[in-house]
């Protein structure tokens, strides 16, 4: 399989490089964080913790990490945003930073600071 992949990459002009374990983790988790920010922006989830509950209980995200959104707050949104921007430059549109992630990072805030008032139906 490795030989075939290297041959395909050479034919397609895809440069080969070593990817660290850290980058692999970041690319997996930071994509979830970026998408979580979009989910909050769109009002699909009311609170950041709602997203974490789905990942913890529905997808088996490691509970000691607290969910991707909680993990983002522990790492710091500035760092997450900067790495998402790097991935965007390297890999294109798929990594377009979510506006909410950008806003919170630039304001020095966390997802825990984000609130959306519930809609009350009369």
C-alpha positions as CSV (number, residue, x, y, z in Angstrom):
1,X,0.0,0.0,0.0
2,X,2.8,2.4,0.9
3,X,4.5,1.8,-2.4
4,X,1.3,2.4,-4.3
5,X,0.6,5.6,-2.4
6,X,4.1,7.0,-3.0
7,X,3.8,6.2,-6.7
8,X,0.4,7.9,-6.9
9,X,1.7,10.9,-5.1
10,X,4.7,11.2,-7.4
11,X,2.4,10.9,-10.5
12,X,0.0,13.5,-9.1
13,X,2.8,15.9,-8.1
14,X,2.0,15.7,-4.4
15,X,5.1,16.5,-2.4
16,X,6.0,14.0,0.3
17,X,6.8,15.1,3.9
18,X,6.9,13.7,7.3
19,X,3.9,14.6,9.4
20,X,4.4,14.6,13.2
21,X,2.0,12.9,15.6
22,X,1.3,16.3,17.0
23,X,0.2,17.6,13.6
24,X,-2.0,14.5,13.0
25,X,-3.8,15.2,16.3
26,X,-4.2,18.9,15.6
27,X,-5.6,18.2,12.1
28,X,-8.1,15.8,13.5
29,X,-9.2,17.8,16.5
30,X,-8.9,21.3,15.2
31,X,-11.1,20.5,12.3
32,X,-13.8,19.4,14.8
33,X,-13.2,22.6,16.7
34,X,-13.6,24.7,13.6
35,X,-16.8,22.9,12.6
36,X,-18.1,23.3,16.2
37,X,-17.6,27.0,15.9
38,X,-19.7,26.9,12.7
39,X,-22.4,24.9,14.5
40,X,-22.6,27.5,17.2
41,X,-22.7,30.4,14.6
42,X,-25.5,28.8,12.8
43,X,-27.5,28.3,16.0
44,X,-27.6,24.5,15.5
45,X,-26.3,24.1,19.1
46,X,-27.2,26.5,21.8
47,X,-24.1,26.1,24.0
48,X,-20.5,25.0,23.3
49,X,-21.0,22.2,25.9
50,X,-23.8,20.8,23.8
51,X,-21.3,20.0,21.1
52,X,-18.9,18.4,23.5
53,X,-21.7,16.2,24.8
54,X,-22.4,14.9,21.3
55,X,-18.8,14.1,20.7
56,X,-18.3,12.5,24.1
57,X,-21.5,10.4,24.1
58,X,-22.1,9.9,20.4
59,X,-18.7,9.6,18.8
60,X,-16.5,8.3,21.7
61,X,-14.3,11.4,22.0
62,X,-11.9,10.7,24.9
63,X,-13.6,11.9,28.0
64,X,-10.3,12.9,29.7
65,X,-10.1,15.6,26.9
66,X,-13.6,16.9,27.8
67,X,-14.7,17.2,24.2
68,X,-13.2,19.2,21.3
69,X,-14.7,22.5,22.4
70,X,-13.5,22.2,26.0
71,X,-10.1,21.0,24.7
72,X,-9.9,24.1,22.5
73,X,-10.5,26.3,25.5
74,X,-7.7,24.5,27.4
75,X,-5.3,24.9,24.5
76,X,-6.3,28.5,23.9
77,X,-8.4,29.7,20.9
78,X,-5.6,32.0,19.7
79,X,-3.3,28.9,19.2
80,X,-6.1,26.9,17.6
81,X,-7.0,29.8,15.3
82,X,-3.4,30.3,14.2
83,X,-3.0,26.6,13.4
84,X,-6.3,26.5,11.5
85,X,-5.0,29.5,9.5
86,X,-1.8,27.7,8.7
87,X,-3.7,24.6,7.6
88,X,-5.9,26.9,5.5
89,X,-2.9,28.3,3.7
90,X,-1.5,24.9,3.1
91,X,-4.6,22.9,2.3
92,X,-7.1,25.4,1.0
93,X,-10.8,26.1,1.4
94,X,-11.5,23.0,3.5
95,X,-9.7,24.8,6.4
96,X,-11.4,28.2,6.1
97,X,-11.5,29.4,9.7
98,X,-15.0,29.8,11.1
99,X,-15.7,33.5,11.8
100,X,-16.7,32.8,15.4
101,X,-13.4,31.1,16.0
102,X,-11.6,34.1,14.6
103,X,-13.6,36.6,16.6
104,X,-13.2,34.8,19.9
105,X,-9.5,34.2,19.3
106,X,-8.8,37.9,18.4
107,X,-10.8,39.1,21.5
108,X,-8.9,36.7,23.8
109,X,-12.1,34.9,24.7
110,X,-13.0,31.2,24.9
111,X,-16.0,29.1,23.8
112,X,-17.1,29.1,27.4
113,X,-17.6,32.9,27.0
114,X,-20.0,32.4,24.1
115,X,-23.6,32.5,24.9
116,X,-26.7,32.4,22.8
117,X,-30.0,33.2,24.3
118,X,-32.6,30.5,23.8
119,X,-35.6,31.4,21.6
120,X,-38.8,31.7,23.6
121,X,-42.0,30.7,21.9
122,X,-45.1,32.5,23.2
